[in-house]
């Protein structure tokens, strides 16, 4: 998968005070998206927008492109 997360999203959310319980309780991010993040799968544009808002960052702070050639080495 050439696009991947640069940081541990769940760890960064915890450091900002967003526990998984709080995220579910306040319905900030759906459970299916949390599962995708855990697996390293890229989530929807809307979810990325929410993550950027919560983490006070830009999408480029969360994602990076790694060519398949680099991943295979």
C-alpha positions as CSV (number, residue, x, y, z in Angstrom):
1,X,0.0,0.0,0.0
2,X,1.9,3.1,-1.2
3,X,0.0,5.6,1.1
4,X,0.5,5.0,4.8
5,X,0.4,6.8,8.1
6,X,3.5,8.7,9.2
7,X,2.5,8.6,12.9
8,X,0.6,6.4,15.3
9,X,-2.8,8.1,15.0
10,X,-4.3,6.4,18.1
11,X,-1.3,7.3,20.2
12,X,-1.4,11.0,19.1
13,X,-5.2,11.1,19.8
14,X,-4.5,9.7,23.4
15,X,-1.9,12.4,23.9
16,X,-4.4,15.1,23.0
17,X,-6.9,13.6,25.5
18,X,-9.0,11.6,23.0
19,X,-9.3,8.1,24.4
20,X,-11.2,5.5,22.4
21,X,-14.0,5.7,25.0
22,X,-14.3,9.5,24.6
23,X,-14.1,9.2,20.8
24,X,-17.0,6.7,20.8
25,X,-19.0,8.6,23.5
26,X,-18.8,11.9,21.6
27,X,-19.2,10.1,18.3
28,X,-16.2,11.8,16.8
29,X,-15.0,8.9,14.7
30,X,-17.0,5.7,14.0
31,X,-15.9,2.3,15.3
32,X,-15.2,1.0,11.8
33,X,-12.8,3.9,11.1
34,X,-11.0,3.2,14.4
35,X,-10.6,-0.4,13.3
36,X,-9.2,0.8,9.9
37,X,-6.7,3.1,11.6
38,X,-5.6,0.2,13.9
39,X,-4.9,-1.9,10.8
40,X,-3.1,0.9,9.1
41,X,-5.7,1.2,6.4
42,X,-6.4,4.7,5.1
43,X,-9.8,6.1,6.1
44,X,-12.2,8.4,4.2
45,X,-11.6,12.0,3.5
46,X,-14.2,13.0,6.1
47,X,-12.5,11.0,8.7
48,X,-9.1,12.5,7.8
49,X,-10.7,15.9,8.2
50,X,-11.9,15.0,11.6
51,X,-8.4,13.6,12.6
52,X,-6.8,16.8,11.3
53,X,-9.2,18.9,13.4
54,X,-8.7,16.8,16.6
55,X,-4.9,16.7,16.2
56,X,-4.6,20.3,14.9
57,X,-2.5,19.3,11.9
58,X,-2.5,19.0,8.1
59,X,-3.2,15.8,6.1
60,X,0.5,15.8,5.1
61,X,1.4,15.4,8.8
62,X,-0.6,12.2,8.9
63,X,0.0,10.5,5.6
64,X,3.0,9.8,3.3
65,X,3.6,8.1,0.0
66,X,6.1,5.3,-0.1
67,X,6.6,3.7,-3.5
68,X,6.2,0.0,-3.7
69,X,9.9,-0.3,-4.7
70,X,11.0,1.2,-1.3
71,X,8.5,-1.0,0.6
72,X,9.9,-4.2,-0.9
73,X,13.5,-3.4,0.0
